[in-house]
Amino acid sequence: MQLSMPINYAGGFEESARQVAELEKAGLDSAWVAEAYGYDGVSFMGYLAAKTERVQIASGILPLYTRTPTLLAMTAAGIDALSNGRCILGLGASGPQVIEGFHGVIYDKPLARTREIVSICRKVWAREAPLTNDGPLYSIPVPEGQGTGLGKPLKIIGHPVRSRIPIYIASLGEKNVALTAEIADGWLPVFFVPEKAKDVFGPALAEGAAKRSPDLGPLEINAGGLVCITDDKDQAESARDLGRGMAALYIGGMGAKGKNFYNALVTRYGYEQEAAEIQDLYLGGHKQEAMAKVPAELLEKTSLCGSEGYIKERIAAYKEAGVTSLAITPLAANPAEVVEKLKVWIA
């Protein structure tokens, strides 16, 4: 098992890069850079490449709709070259609120788009022939009779450091998870409950695995949550409660009724009534009340907060559920110390 961590750059890029360099020395295996609708993720990934030596630099995530497939491939190849082969391309559909509301792009056909983009990226990196694609969403070059007629198949000019850069996909819905298990190198689930993963995700993962190409190898899974190492039960509970805000936002506010992937997931976990109440309250503007409705059990099962023995039990549960990279958000004055301890415990 490896250790991964989402990187917060709210305090400034330079300070965040210094922290990543310290975490790298402590044993962190991969640093994940978000994009959402703040600064772009790629700029900071390039900066991290210059400030680190070993840690993998991952996009967590780049939305499918915001770049052409070829640009996604070029971007990953560029970060891979800057970092000497340390890039992970994390992709996801994001959601209609961001894609249509911020980017002004129609949010459609996420499954077909994911499959086609992954295929195009791998063609670009392999550089075996000039790029062509005759898919339903992306025609490369532009078909005859459209455009200027001057387009022709091209190869990426530079030779990528690696002909196969790892692609991780963020997915939750059954069809999306099945597609991830079929075509991706890794999977980025959120609100991952190890004890319920087999029942909720097992059939979809099995469906995708049955179609998976042998040359992809086993599917990597990156999942985890908040980490607080303490023998104080009240402190552990307080640490878990810090996740209430994000949980309420995602379960209640990320999408409309019937169009919220996170709400649907929590419902599948067995919290149907709570999921409905959180959504009603959040969409009605009652955010504090929505936060109070987030089940304590859900917060506990999606985090690692407690004594050393308890956290080791949680690590074992994640391993049992197939997690290959433990994603952590340390709640500590010195996150590097947490990384050092966990690095020993996951071995």
Secondary structure, 3 states (H helix, E strand, C coil): CEEEEEECCCCCHHHHHHHHHHHHHHCCCEEEECCCCCCCHHHHHHHHHHHCCCCEEEECCEEHHHCCHHHHHHHHHHHHHHCCCCEEEEEECCCHHHHHHCCCCCCCCHHHHHHHHHHHHHHHHHCCCCCCEECCCCEECCCCCCCCCCCCCCCCCCCCCCCCCCEEEECCCHHHHHHHHHHCCEECCCCCCHHHHHHHHHHHHHHHHHCCCHHHCCCEEEEEEEEEECCCHHHHHHHHHCCHHHHHHHHHHCCCCCCCHHHHHHHHCCCHHHHHHHHHHHHCCCHHHHHHCCCHHHHHHCCEEECHHHHHHHHHHHHHCCCCEEEEEECCCCHHHHHHHHHHHCC
